[in-house]
Amino acid sequence: MFNIEHLKQHKVSPSEAEQVITNDPLYPPENPQTVDGEVRWIVYGQTEQFCCLVVIYSDRGMLLRVVTAYDMDSHQRKDYLRWRKEQIEAEDDEYHAYRVTEENDGG
């Protein structure tokens, strides 16, 4: 479910908003928010063309309703890139710790 007219105002297609939600998005600390009794989630992520977007959506059971989506501002982009870098470094640390354990176990 998409608020297509609102997305058009921000020059974001429904497909791009969906890509952000499904392509390993990051949830900033201000989640979730309640607006008019509806719980809304904010995610930062990238489209397949590497556009950095913010998507706000609500969970309606079997459906997600995209409320809006827009290009990240410079502050959001900086936070997103920092969080993504930290996530990648943490995954690398976990991988290296696993490899060392595996090597020490003779595997």
Secondary structure, DSSP 8 states (H G I E B T S, - for coil): -B-HHHHHHTT--HHHHHHHHHS--B--TT--EEETTEEEEEEEEE-TT--EEEEEEEEETTEEEEEEEEE--HHHHHHHHHHHHHHHHHHHHHHHHHHHHHHHTT-
